[in-house]
């Protein structure tokens, strides 16, 4: 019972944490880049919007590297590292969500694309 409750609480924190970072971090995309590759993790990108989204890794030089398109209603899981930022954009390249993964598995859910 305790481990199930812990998983539910962790999942809620992950979703809230990644969503809370979007607007502020999109504005600071130019100033971030990947650091070391020491602590492994996973990110699941879940597209709950009605539009296709694009997934990019921000590399060691602070540049976007394309990884995947995600259609509405679909998801994409990527192995990554704790210090590697990721950006989700609309099809024109406009940032929708920008974040660094959390310990364990991070869920990055996009519900609307403006």
C-alpha positions, 0 to 999 in steps of 0.5 A: 500500500505504501509503495503504491501511494508513493508511486502516485505521489511521485507521478503527481509531483513529476507532472506538476514540476514539468508543467510549472517550468514551461513558460519561464524556461521557454524565455531562457532557452538561449542560456541553457545547455546540457552538462555531464552525462552521469545520472541516467533517467527517462522522459515520457513526452505525452501529447494530449493536445490536438496538434503534432509536437516536436521534441528536441534535446538541448545539446552541450553547445546549447543548440536544439537537436531534433529527436521526434515528432509526436502526434496528438494522443501519442507519447514518446519515451526517451532515455536521457540524463538529469542535466540534459534539458529538453524542449517541446515545440509546436510545428513552427518551432515555437517553444511550448515546454522546456525543462530538465528531467527529474530523478526516476522517470519524468512525464512531460505532458502537453495539453495545449499548443497555442 
